């Protein structure tokens, strides 16, 4: 269990960017009747990237650039991985505590 916790710590140490939320890629209709987007879904405008996340207890949506979206995509994946690693760490900690209590009993 201690070795698995050491691996979890190493994995956490390699993470640089960390961000919660969801990244959406959208296309839009402009509303002009003569525009191709009105009749052809493949001709819609975009893609536009929208990042949704919680801030001060409220859900906030923000439009971001493609470059910003790429960084956010990585940071969101890291956030999800960190949550999984912390759950794993908790399981291993419980195993250690149980083993220590068993040897002391």
C-alpha positions as CSV (number, residue, x, y, z in Angstrom):
1,X,0.0,0.0,0.0
2,X,2.8,2.4,0.8
3,X,4.4,1.7,-2.6
4,X,1.1,2.4,-4.4
5,X,0.7,5.7,-2.4
6,X,4.2,6.6,-3.5
7,X,3.2,6.0,-7.2
8,X,0.1,8.2,-6.6
9,X,2.2,11.0,-5.2
10,X,4.6,10.8,-8.2
11,X,1.7,11.0,-10.6
12,X,0.3,14.0,-8.8
13,X,3.7,15.7,-8.8
14,X,3.8,15.5,-12.6
15,X,0.6,17.5,-13.1
16,X,1.0,21.2,-14.0
17,X,-2.4,22.5,-15.0
18,X,-5.6,21.6,-13.2
19,X,-9.1,22.9,-13.9
20,X,-12.6,21.7,-13.2
21,X,-15.5,22.1,-15.5
22,X,-16.7,21.0,-19.0
23,X,-15.6,22.1,-22.4
24,X,-18.2,22.3,-25.2
25,X,-17.6,22.7,-28.9
26,X,-20.5,24.3,-30.6
27,X,-21.5,25.6,-34.0
28,X,-24.1,28.3,-34.5
29,X,-26.7,29.6,-36.8
30,X,-26.2,33.3,-37.6
31,X,-29.9,34.1,-38.2
32,X,-29.5,35.6,-41.7
33,X,-32.0,34.0,-44.1
34,X,-29.6,34.0,-47.0
35,X,-26.7,32.4,-45.2
36,X,-25.8,28.8,-46.0
37,X,-25.9,28.0,-42.3
38,X,-29.7,28.3,-42.4
39,X,-30.2,25.3,-44.6
40,X,-27.0,23.3,-44.3
41,X,-25.9,22.1,-40.8
42,X,-22.4,21.5,-42.2
43,X,-22.1,25.2,-43.0
44,X,-22.8,26.4,-39.5
45,X,-20.4,29.0,-38.0
46,X,-17.7,27.9,-35.7
47,X,-16.6,25.9,-33.9
48,X,-16.9,28.0,-30.8
49,X,-15.6,26.7,-27.5
50,X,-17.5,27.2,-24.3
51,X,-16.1,26.4,-20.8
52,X,-18.6,25.8,-18.0
53,X,-17.4,25.7,-14.4
54,X,-18.5,26.5,-10.9
55,X,-17.3,29.8,-9.4
56,X,-18.4,31.0,-6.0
57,X,-21.2,28.4,-6.0
58,X,-22.6,29.4,-9.3
59,X,-22.3,27.8,-12.8
60,X,-20.4,30.2,-15.1
61,X,-20.1,29.8,-18.9
62,X,-17.4,31.5,-20.8
63,X,-16.4,31.5,-24.5
64,X,-12.7,30.7,-25.1
65,X,-10.4,30.6,-28.1
66,X,-9.3,27.3,-29.7
67,X,-5.8,27.6,-28.1
68,X,-7.3,28.3,-24.7
69,X,-9.7,25.3,-25.2
70,X,-6.7,23.0,-25.9
71,X,-5.1,24.0,-22.6
72,X,-8.4,23.7,-20.8
73,X,-9.0,20.2,-22.3
74,X,-5.8,19.0,-20.8
75,X,-6.4,20.7,-17.4
76,X,-9.9,19.2,-17.1
77,X,-8.5,15.7,-17.9
78,X,-5.9,16.3,-15.2
79,X,-8.6,17.3,-12.7
80,X,-10.5,14.2,-13.3
81,X,-7.3,12.1,-13.0
82,X,-6.4,13.8,-9.7
83,X,-9.9,13.0,-8.3
84,X,-9.3,9.3,-9.2
85,X,-5.8,9.3,-7.7
86,X,-7.2,10.8,-4.5
87,X,-9.9,8.1,-4.3
88,X,-7.1,5.5,-4.8
89,X,-5.0,7.1,-2.1
90,X,-7.9,7.0,0.3
91,X,-8.4,3.3,-0.4
92,X,-4.7,2.6,0.2
93,X,-4.7,4.7,3.4
94,X,-7.6,2.7,4.7
95,X,-5.7,-0.5,4.0
96,X,-2.7,0.8,5.9
97,X,-4.7,1.9,8.9
98,X,-6.5,-1.4,9.0
99,X,-3.2,-3.3,8.8
100,X,-1.6,-1.2,11.5
101,X,-4.7,-1.7,13.8
102,X,-4.6,-5.5,13.1
103,X,-0.9,-5.7,14.2
104,X,-1.5,-3.7,17.4
105,X,-4.5,-5.8,18.5
